[in-house]
Structures are given as C-alpha cells and as structure tokens.
Amino acid sequence: MTINKFQLMSREDFSKLNLHEKNTYLQELATDFAQTYNRDPIELDKDALSRLRRYYSRRVWADLKLDTIGGPLARSLEALGERIRHESIQGDVTAALMNETAPKRVLRTPPQDDAQLMFFVPTVYDAPLKDDVNLMDVAPFSLSKRASSRVIKYELKDSLITIEGGAESGIATVFDYDIFLNMVSYLAEEVQQFRRDEAKGLRPTLPPKVYRPNASHILKFCRRSDGGKSYEDLEAALDRLSNTTIKVVNLSGGKRRQVDSRPMIGGYSVVSRTGANKIDLIEITIPDWVYTSVVRNDKKLPLLTLHHDYFLISSALGRFIYRLARKAAGKTDAEYYFTEVYSRSSSEQEFRKFAYDLREFIGRTQAFPMPDYDLSIVEGKDGPKLRMQYRADGTGAGDAEALTVA
C-alpha cells in the first residue's frame, strides 16, 4: 500500500489491519516522510514499529518513549510523530469547523432595491423549442465565469449541437444568458398583450423585432446590483451573446439534415450613455428563430417558465441543474446518471472533479434548497444518479408546462 503525502489512514481503518499490514504501512509512511522532507531514510526496527503502532492508534506522545532511545532513530521518530500528530490535529480542526460552519448558500443575497421589484414579479421564460431541439436539454453556454473561446459540442439521441463564440469575445456564459432570458420574456409578454387586444376586436400590430430596454431595466430584471461594474459586465455580455452561434444537425427520422446557425441575439447597439459613460438605452435585435417561434399563431407557445429566484442561484452548475430539472422533471421528478449530467453541462472539468462538485452542490441544497426542486443522489446500475424532485410548495414556476395565450 502506498502513502499519498500524508493523507493519513484513519485510526479506525488502521485498527482493522493485521500486525504485518500495520508494520508495512508504518514503514512506507516513514519512507515517504523522509523523501518529502529531505531527511535520512530509516529502517524501523521491531521496537520502533511497536511505539509507532501504539502512538498511531492512541495519539499519546508518551507511547513513543523517546527518552529511552537516542541518536538518529530518536530524532526521526520524534519528527515523524510530530507529523502524525499535526495531521491528526488538522483533521480534528477541520471536522470541528465543518460542524460549526454552515455550507455556502445556494442563493446569493438580492440587491438592496430588489424589494421594490418584487411588488411586481416578472415572469421569466426560457428558450423556445425549435426544430425538435430544446435548448433546455443542454447548456447552450459556458459554465465558466471567464470568457472561453472553445467550441462546445453535444451529441444527443436525435441531434448534434455545436456552440461557438467569437474569436475575441469568446462564448456566452451562463450569466450572460440572463440577458437572453430577459429578451425572450419581453417578447412573450408582448405576444400575450397582442393576443388579448386581438381577442377584444382591436387591430394591434405584431411586436417589433427590436427590443429597446434600458440597461437598468435589464439589471433589475436579472436581480443584479446597479453598480458601475454591472454596466461594464453587461456590455461585455452583449458582445459575447451577439458572437455566439448555435448550430444544429437534426437526426430525426434517421436523416441527417443541416440546420442553419442561430445567433443568441441578432445583434445590439448602444443608443445612449449616461453622463458617467455607462450604457443606458440599448437596442437588441431578436433573432429570427426566437421571434418566429414565439410570435407564431399557435395559442400554446413552446416556452417554459423559470422561478424568479433562478437569477439568485450563485453557481453556474446550480443554474444548469435548475434548467435541466425544469425541463426533465417538470411537475414530477427525473433522474440522470452523473455521466449524462456531465455530458450535457459543457463543463471543462475532468469528470472526477465535476462529480465532486455536483455532490457538493447537492449536499448544500439539503441546508439551502434550490428553487422548485429537491435534489438527492440515488445509486443506479451504472453509477450514481442525480434525482430531481419537484417541490409543490406554492412558490414554484408557473403551473403550465408551456405558455398558453388566452
């Protein structure tokens, strides 16, 4: 058995070893210690092994009996004993701190003026269904908070999806995607008003293809602070969104059909700035694939609602998991193997690290639940699975699975 830089075996596990295994483990520990700290290697004799066995099991300094021996062996035993004791103390302190501190919250604290916005809670809608591909099945963005120039590829059962960003701006992030949600939600609200006016016998005009929000409106909708950096981040996010394209190859019916690339947004321009040179009025061109899907004549539009606390989910992974749950679980429950969650996430991490972070996030939701859904881990035939269970507590997203226009 090999020693991994003093990731020491627990006393419980050590006690389960037989005498020969304990001696072998302690000798390997002593050798590793000497190599790590540039000390002379020592061959532990029978007496030294006996002392270390007792000390390892009880952590009592007197068990080493250093006063009865001298020379290099005593110094080596003292140094090794100090290291074992240090690791023990470090473990005890870590355990105590874990017990005394709470896990990191799933939701960040809302901005100070958020209470005013909550007098009228806007409905949040996600990407429309297009060509039998739902972008809620995957992450159409990077989970990294930093700009990334890599290409994201998904191989689903009935389609291939490729997402690319600009050479300089990089691909849109999960936090940039908030602006896309704001655009889709605006268009959905405009369509509802159009249908209501039409039902009254009026002759309304269709919603425009250009969305003209104030930067402050977008920040409030996305429940962000209105500090100077927020405006800078907003302009950079618009750059990434306008340069991010989604290409889909539809494989339904066994036929391979190329679908034209779709931009996240059709483009944008800053119409005006404040005296402090912060962006103010913005024009965002709604891309054809979004506009056509939402404004078409169907009374039931292919849009799922999101909980307004979605914007407060602080981690990129958490936001991805919420969207996946909203699509897959709906008002019931759904399960995905960790490997499948990983393949749909666009994560740049190795799977082992991703699985660790996923477990950690699921654990945090036990103390601080995610909006709408309870998360848990269940064991499947091929490994651990993420279970997403809808929580019917009256505070979730809209009752309809899709937007129905009266």
HELIX and SHEET records of a PDB file:
HELIX    1   1 ARG A   11  SER A   15  1                                   5    
HELIX    2   2 LEU A   19  THR A   36  1                                  18    
HELIX    3   3 LYS A   46  ARG A   58  1                                  13    
HELIX    4   4 TRP A   61  LEU A   64  5                                   4    
HELIX    5   5 LEU A   66  THR A   68  5                                   3    
HELIX    6   6 GLY A   71  GLU A  100  1                                  30    
HELIX    7   7 ASP A  114  LEU A  117  1                                   4    
HELIX    8   8 LEU A  135  ASP A  137  5                                   3    
HELIX    9   9 TYR A  177  ALA A  199  1                                  23    
HELIX   10  10 ALA A  215  PHE A  221  1                                   7    
HELIX   11  11 GLY A  228  ASN A  243  1                                  16    
HELIX   12  12 SER A  252  GLY A  254  5                                   3    
HELIX   13  13 ASP A  288  VAL A  295  1                                   8    
HELIX   14  14 HIS A  308  LEU A  312  5                                   5    
HELIX   15  15 ALA A  316  ALA A  328  1                                  13    
HELIX   16  16 PHE A  338  SER A  343  1                                   6    
HELIX   17  17 PHE A  351  ALA A  367  1                                  17    
SHEET    1   A 2 VAL A 124  TYR A 125  0                                        
SHEET    2   A 2 THR A 305  LEU A 306 -1                                        
SHEET    1   B 4 ILE A 152  GLU A 155  0                                        
SHEET    2   B 4 SER A 159  GLU A 164 -1                                        
SHEET    3   B 4 THR A 245  ASN A 250 -1                                        
SHEET    4   B 4 ARG A 257  PRO A 263 -1                                        
SHEET    1   C 3 VAL A 210  TYR A 211  0                                        
SHEET    2   C 3 ILE A 282  THR A 285 -1                                        
SHEET    3   C 3 GLY A 267  VAL A 270 -1                                        
SHEET    1   D 2 LYS A 300  LEU A 301  0                                        
SHEET    2   D 2 LEU A 403  THR A 404 -1                                        
SHEET    1   E 3 ASP A 333  TYR A 337  0                                        
SHEET    2   E 3 GLY A 383  TYR A 390 -1                                        
SHEET    3   E 3 TYR A 373  GLY A 380 -1                                        
END                                                                             
